[in-house]
Amino acid sequence: MKIYTKTGDAGTTALFGGTRVNKDHIRIESYGTVDELNSYLGLLRDQAVDEKHITTLLEIQDRLFTIGAIMATPPDKETLKNGTARLQNLGIVPEDITFLENEMDQMENSLAPMTHFILPGGHPTVSHCHIARCICRRAERLAVHLNQFEPIHPLALTYLNRLSDYLFVLARKLSAELGANEIKWIPRK
């Protein structure tokens, strides 16, 4: 199988089910940003992080592929001709959200309470985590935009929202583990 098909040379691409859309379509922007996030999480996973974080990031990357598949499937193609849901065995489930929440709760138990906003940075690994968080927020905004025109699975939206929270807490946890200084943002008077 060749990686290039030449079918996108005129600026269109195929969604699941065969529908062709322009490459700047909001659906493509949405799942393209999820793919960007997934790639950035791979970079974060390649840093000097604890094995537990690596395992969690791998689980998250798997879920992001599922969200990409959900976003690449237009509503009229979600059900096969025999009535079976195309993504029934892949879908995001409430337990995926609970997983992120439990991970955050565990990390927060070992962290000092937050009293101020924190400036991103302090260590390259922490900075990578903050960039991933920002990409996640952009993916969420694009998914919300897409959902206004073509509804997507509501748990996909919830997952992206919770994932950005998880990445913030992970950045704080990585700061603690790496001995990085968390710099509080204190507004000028």
NORJOWO-V890877 format. One record per run of one state. SS is the DSSP state (H for helix, E for strand, C for the rest). FROM is the first residue (numbers start at 1). LEN is the number of residues. If there is no record, write none. Layout:
BEGIN
<<SS,FROM,LEN> <SS,FROM,LEN>>
END
This chain:
BEGIN
<<C,1,11> <E,12,3> <C,15,1> <E,16,1> <C,17,3> <E,20,3> <C,23,3> <H,26,20> <C,46,5> <H,51,21> <C,72,1> <E,73,1> <C,74,1> <H,75,3> <C,78,1> <E,79,1> <C,80,5> <E,85,1> <C,86,8> <H,94,15> <C,109,8> <E,117,3> <C,120,4> <H,124,26> <C,150,4> <H,154,25> <C,179,4> <E,183,3> <C,186,4>>
END
